[in-house]
């Protein structure tokens, strides 16, 4: 019999998955990021006639970023993400239409309502496989669309919710028809939310989501609470989608039932794939390219613009399988290799 019990070494913690090239894992701001946001600010002064479109691009980009958290980082496939966008839009719109005209607090209320909806839905979503998640998220979106349609006395139904009036932002800046205040307001809110999301995805929580996306079985084997992390990611994505929905309601002062539609969910998914999922900036870049191309092609060919837009999407997917940002990163890597 041995004189002392055999000493056991404590289990080693598994290393976090290596970040992909071009990731934001270290949290440092890179020159291209600074240039991107400086460009969005410069666009305010350079293109005053495009402020309305610019504000819509920023808001839609934030919506795509919210889906990126769910799909690109957590790996949850969703075809009903517009449900939370619509919840945020209707909460902000109904508050403004019923006497609560202060915009910033309405953003918080919309984010909270969408987060609650996302948290409740997450218990159904995270338990299944990709196909099950696809079906469940689609079903949730369709149910909320039909609920808003039937509650026409409250939501306006297919005619939409009008009468959305807002007080001046911080008592100083009033929304105008040219979109000057809308663009500046959207830019400040989108940048603030994006900065917060950027810190989250570069944190250990964000790294764990990447690990779950790559192999949920391995992450569960080392003791990571997989379902709890997925629920948290889904709730976070829903909250940010709610903020984007509230922004669209406030800047347009109207809420249409299409905010909950399947078409909006599919469109934002296309934008994210176009820009590059799992890269955070992919949603912003995808929204910019998609909406600028849509606006330009509709002006050139009002009848068949969707055909040309489809051609653009097919070309991007064929030559840049990881989206625009993924393709740009691969080209940059090849150029560096050739120099060496």
C-alpha positions as CSV (number, residue, x, y, z in Angstrom):
1,X,0.0,0.0,0.0
2,X,1.4,3.4,-1.0
3,X,2.3,5.8,1.9
4,X,0.4,8.6,0.4
5,X,-2.4,9.0,-2.1
6,X,-1.5,9.6,-5.6
7,X,-1.6,13.3,-6.4
8,X,-3.8,14.3,-9.4
9,X,-3.0,17.2,-11.6
10,X,-5.8,19.7,-11.9
11,X,-7.5,19.5,-15.3
12,X,-6.0,22.0,-17.8
13,X,-8.3,24.6,-19.3
14,X,-8.6,24.2,-23.0
15,X,-7.2,27.0,-25.0
16,X,-9.7,29.4,-26.6
17,X,-10.1,28.9,-30.4
18,X,-7.6,30.8,-32.4
19,X,-9.2,33.9,-34.0
20,X,-9.5,34.1,-37.7
21,X,-7.3,36.5,-39.6
22,X,-8.7,40.1,-39.4
23,X,-10.7,39.4,-36.2
24,X,-11.1,41.8,-33.4
25,X,-9.9,39.5,-30.7
26,X,-7.4,41.8,-29.1
27,X,-9.8,44.8,-29.0
28,X,-7.4,47.3,-30.6
29,X,-8.7,49.8,-33.1
30,X,-7.1,49.3,-36.4
31,X,-6.4,52.0,-39.0
32,X,-9.0,50.6,-41.4
33,X,-11.6,50.7,-38.7
34,X,-10.8,54.4,-37.9
35,X,-10.9,55.1,-41.6
36,X,-14.3,53.4,-41.9
37,X,-15.9,55.5,-39.2
38,X,-14.2,58.7,-40.3
39,X,-15.7,58.0,-43.8
40,X,-19.2,57.7,-42.4
41,X,-18.7,61.0,-40.6
42,X,-17.2,62.7,-43.7
43,X,-20.2,61.5,-45.7
44,X,-22.4,63.7,-43.6
45,X,-20.7,66.7,-45.0
46,X,-19.8,65.4,-48.5
47,X,-23.3,64.1,-49.5
48,X,-25.9,66.3,-47.8
49,X,-28.5,65.2,-50.4
50,X,-28.2,61.6,-49.4
51,X,-28.7,61.9,-45.6
52,X,-32.0,60.0,-45.7
53,X,-30.5,57.0,-47.6
54,X,-27.4,57.2,-45.4
55,X,-29.4,57.0,-42.2
56,X,-31.3,53.9,-43.5
57,X,-28.0,52.3,-44.5
58,X,-26.6,52.8,-41.0
59,X,-29.7,51.5,-39.3
60,X,-29.9,48.5,-41.6
61,X,-26.2,47.9,-41.0
62,X,-26.9,47.8,-37.2
63,X,-29.7,45.3,-37.9
64,X,-27.2,43.1,-39.9
65,X,-24.7,43.4,-37.0
66,X,-27.3,42.0,-34.6
67,X,-27.8,39.0,-36.9
68,X,-24.1,38.6,-37.1
69,X,-23.9,38.0,-33.4
70,X,-26.6,35.3,-33.7
71,X,-25.4,33.6,-36.9
72,X,-21.8,34.7,-37.5
73,X,-20.5,34.3,-33.9
74,X,-23.0,31.9,-32.2
75,X,-23.8,29.9,-35.4
76,X,-27.6,30.0,-34.9
77,X,-29.3,30.0,-38.3
78,X,-32.3,32.4,-38.3
79,X,-34.9,33.3,-40.9
80,X,-37.1,35.3,-38.5
81,X,-34.7,37.9,-37.1
82,X,-37.0,40.6,-38.3
83,X,-39.4,39.6,-35.5
84,X,-37.2,41.5,-32.9
85,X,-36.6,44.4,-35.3
86,X,-40.3,44.7,-35.6
87,X,-40.9,44.5,-31.8
88,X,-38.4,47.4,-31.3
89,X,-40.1,49.4,-34.1
90,X,-43.6,49.0,-32.7
91,X,-42.6,49.7,-29.1
92,X,-40.9,52.9,-30.1
93,X,-43.7,53.8,-32.5
94,X,-46.5,53.1,-30.0
95,X,-44.8,55.1,-27.3
96,X,-44.3,58.1,-29.5
97,X,-47.9,57.8,-30.9
98,X,-49.3,57.7,-27.4
99,X,-47.6,60.6,-25.8
100,X,-44.1,59.4,-25.0
101,X,-42.1,61.6,-27.4
102,X,-38.6,61.4,-25.8
103,X,-36.5,59.4,-28.3
104,X,-33.6,58.1,-26.2
105,X,-35.6,56.5,-23.5
106,X,-37.8,54.9,-26.2
107,X,-34.6,53.3,-27.6
108,X,-34.0,51.7,-24.2
109,X,-37.6,50.5,-24.0
110,X,-37.5,49.0,-27.4
111,X,-34.2,47.2,-26.6
112,X,-35.7,45.8,-23.4
113,X,-38.8,44.6,-25.1
114,X,-36.9,42.9,-27.9
115,X,-34.5,41.4,-25.4
116,X,-37.3,39.9,-23.5
117,X,-38.9,38.5,-26.6
118,X,-35.5,37.1,-27.7
119,X,-34.9,35.5,-24.3
120,X,-38.2,33.7,-24.3
121,X,-37.7,32.6,-27.9
122,X,-34.2,31.4,-27.2
123,X,-35.4,28.4,-25.1
124,X,-37.1,27.0,-28.3
125,X,-34.3,28.1,-30.7
126,X,-31.1,26.8,-29.1
127,X,-32.3,23.3,-28.4
128,X,-32.5,22.2,-32.0
129,X,-30.3,21.6,-35.0
130,X,-29.8,24.1,-37.8
131,X,-32.9,23.0,-39.7
132,X,-35.0,23.1,-36.5
133,X,-33.7,26.5,-35.6
134,X,-34.5,27.7,-39.1
135,X,-38.0,26.5,-38.9
136,X,-38.6,27.8,-35.3
137,X,-37.2,31.3,-36.1
138,X,-39.3,31.5,-39.2
139,X,-42.4,30.4,-37.3
140,X,-41.8,33.0,-34.6
141,X,-41.5,35.7,-37.2
142,X,-44.7,34.7,-39.0
143,X,-46.7,34.5,-35.8
144,X,-45.6,38.0,-34.8
145,X,-46.4,39.4,-38.2
146,X,-49.9,37.9,-38.1
147,X,-50.4,39.1,-34.5
148,X,-49.5,42.7,-35.6
149,X,-51.8,42.3,-38.6
150,X,-54.8,41.2,-36.5
151,X,-54.2,43.9,-33.9
152,X,-54.9,46.6,-36.4
153,X,-56.6,48.8,-33.9
154,X,-53.3,49.1,-32.1
155,X,-50.6,48.6,-34.8
156,X,-52.5,50.0,-37.8
157,X,-52.3,46.6,-39.5
158,X,-51.3,46.7,-43.2
159,X,-51.8,50.4,-43.3
160,X,-49.0,50.9,-40.8
161,X,-48.7,53.0,-37.6
162,X,-48.7,56.7,-38.2
163,X,-48.7,59.6,-35.8
164,X,-45.2,58.9,-34.6
165,X,-44.1,62.3,-33.3
166,X,-40.8,62.9,-31.4
167,X,-39.5,65.6,-29.2
168,X,-36.2,67.3,-30.2
169,X,-33.2,65.1,-29.3
170,X,-31.8,66.3,-25.9
171,X,-34.2,69.2,-26.3
172,X,-32.1,70.8,-29.1
173,X,-32.2,68.9,-32.4
174,X,-35.5,68.4,-34.2
175,X,-36.0,65.7,-37.0
176,X,-36.2,67.4,-40.4
177,X,-37.3,66.2,-43.8
178,X,-33.8,66.4,-45.3
179,X,-32.6,63.8,-42.9
180,X,-29.8,65.9,-41.4
181,X,-30.7,65.1,-37.8
182,X,-31.7,61.5,-38.7
183,X,-28.3,60.8,-40.1
184,X,-26.3,62.3,-37.2
185,X,-28.6,60.6,-34.7
186,X,-28.3,57.2,-36.4
187,X,-24.6,57.5,-36.7
188,X,-24.1,58.3,-33.0
189,X,-26.4,55.5,-31.8
190,X,-25.0,52.9,-34.3
191,X,-21.4,53.8,-33.4
192,X,-22.1,53.6,-29.6
193,X,-23.9,50.2,-29.9
194,X,-21.2,48.9,-32.3
195,X,-18.5,49.9,-29.9
196,X,-20.2,47.9,-27.1
197,X,-20.7,44.9,-29.4
198,X,-17.1,45.1,-30.4
199,X,-16.0,44.8,-26.8
200,X,-18.3,41.9,-26.2
201,X,-17.1,39.8,-29.2
202,X,-13.4,40.4,-28.3
203,X,-14.1,39.3,-24.7
204,X,-13.8,35.7,-23.4
205,X,-17.6,35.5,-23.9
206,X,-17.2,36.3,-27.5
207,X,-14.4,33.8,-27.9
208,X,-16.5,31.1,-26.3
209,X,-19.2,31.8,-28.9
210,X,-16.7,31.2,-31.7
211,X,-15.7,27.9,-30.0
212,X,-19.4,26.9,-29.7
213,X,-19.9,27.7,-33.4
214,X,-16.9,25.6,-34.4
215,X,-17.7,22.6,-32.1
216,X,-20.4,22.8,-29.5
217,X,-19.6,19.2,-28.5
218,X,-16.0,20.0,-27.6
219,X,-17.0,23.2,-25.7
220,X,-19.6,21.2,-23.7
221,X,-16.9,18.5,-22.9
222,X,-14.7,21.1,-21.3
223,X,-17.5,22.4,-19.2
224,X,-18.7,25.4,-21.1
225,X,-22.4,26.2,-20.5
226,X,-23.3,25.9,-24.2
227,X,-27.1,26.5,-24.1
228,X,-26.8,29.3,-21.6
229,X,-24.2,31.1,-23.8
230,X,-26.3,30.6,-26.9
231,X,-29.4,32.0,-25.2
232,X,-27.3,35.0,-24.1
233,X,-26.1,35.6,-27.6
234,X,-29.6,35.2,-29.1
235,X,-31.0,37.7,-26.5
236,X,-28.2,40.2,-27.2
237,X,-28.8,40.0,-30.9
238,X,-32.5,40.5,-30.4
239,X,-31.9,43.6,-28.2
240,X,-29.7,45.2,-30.8
241,X,-32.2,44.4,-33.5
242,X,-34.8,46.1,-31.3
243,X,-32.6,49.2,-31.2
244,X,-32.4,49.2,-35.0
245,X,-36.1,48.8,-35.3
246,X,-36.7,51.7,-32.9
247,X,-34.3,53.9,-35.0
248,X,-36.1,53.1,-38.2
249,X,-39.4,54.1,-36.5
250,X,-38.0,57.3,-35.1
251,X,-36.2,58.5,-38.2
252,X,-39.1,57.7,-40.6
253,X,-41.8,58.5,-38.0
254,X,-43.8,55.5,-39.4
255,X,-43.9,51.8,-38.6
256,X,-45.0,49.5,-41.4
257,X,-46.0,45.9,-40.9
258,X,-43.2,44.9,-43.2
259,X,-40.8,45.5,-40.2
260,X,-41.9,42.0,-39.2
261,X,-41.9,40.4,-42.6
262,X,-40.0,37.4,-43.8
263,X,-38.7,39.5,-46.7
264,X,-36.9,41.7,-44.2
265,X,-35.4,38.7,-42.5
266,X,-34.2,37.2,-45.8
267,X,-32.9,40.6,-47.0
268,X,-30.7,41.2,-43.9
269,X,-29.4,37.6,-44.1
270,X,-28.3,38.3,-47.7
271,X,-26.6,41.5,-46.6
272,X,-24.7,39.7,-43.9
273,X,-23.6,37.0,-46.3
274,X,-22.6,39.6,-48.9
275,X,-20.4,41.5,-46.4
276,X,-19.0,38.5,-44.6
277,X,-20.5,36.7,-41.6
278,X,-18.5,36.4,-38.4
279,X,-16.5,39.6,-39.0
280,X,-18.7,42.2,-37.3
281,X,-18.0,44.8,-40.0
282,X,-19.5,42.4,-42.5
283,X,-23.1,43.5,-41.7
284,X,-22.2,47.2,-42.1
285,X,-20.4,46.7,-45.4
286,X,-23.0,44.3,-46.7
287,X,-25.8,46.8,-45.9
288,X,-23.8,49.6,-47.6
289,X,-23.1,47.6,-50.8
290,X,-26.6,46.1,-51.0
291,X,-28.6,49.3,-50.5
292,X,-26.3,51.5,-52.7
293,X,-26.6,48.9,-55.4
294,X,-30.3,48.6,-55.0
295,X,-30.8,52.4,-55.1
296,X,-28.5,52.8,-58.1
297,X,-29.9,49.9,-60.2
298,X,-33.5,50.9,-59.5
299,X,-32.6,54.4,-60.9
300,X,-30.9,52.9,-64.0
301,X,-33.5,50.1,-64.7
302,X,-36.7,50.6,-62.7
303,X,-38.3,47.4,-64.1
304,X,-35.5,44.8,-64.1
305,X,-33.3,46.2,-61.3
306,X,-33.8,43.0,-59.2
307,X,-32.3,40.9,-62.0
308,X,-29.1,43.0,-62.0
309,X,-29.0,43.0,-58.2
310,X,-29.2,39.2,-58.3
311,X,-26.4,39.0,-60.8
312,X,-24.2,41.1,-58.4
313,X,-25.0,38.8,-55.5
314,X,-24.2,35.7,-57.5
315,X,-20.8,37.2,-58.7
316,X,-19.8,38.1,-55.1
317,X,-20.7,34.6,-53.8
318,X,-18.8,32.9,-56.6
319,X,-15.6,34.8,-56.2
320,X,-15.8,35.7,-52.5
321,X,-17.2,32.7,-50.7
322,X,-16.6,34.4,-47.3
323,X,-18.2,37.7,-48.4
324,X,-16.6,40.9,-49.4
325,X,-14.5,41.2,-46.3
326,X,-13.4,37.6,-46.3
327,X,-12.4,37.9,-50.0
328,X,-10.5,41.1,-49.2
329,X,-8.7,39.5,-46.3
330,X,-7.7,36.5,-48.5
331,X,-6.4,38.8,-51.3
332,X,-4.4,40.8,-48.7
333,X,-2.9,37.5,-47.3
334,X,-1.9,36.4,-50.8
335,X,-0.3,39.8,-51.5
336,X,1.7,39.6,-48.3
337,X,2.8,36.0,-49.2
338,X,4.0,37.1,-52.6
339,X,6.1,39.9,-51.1
340,X,7.8,37.5,-48.8
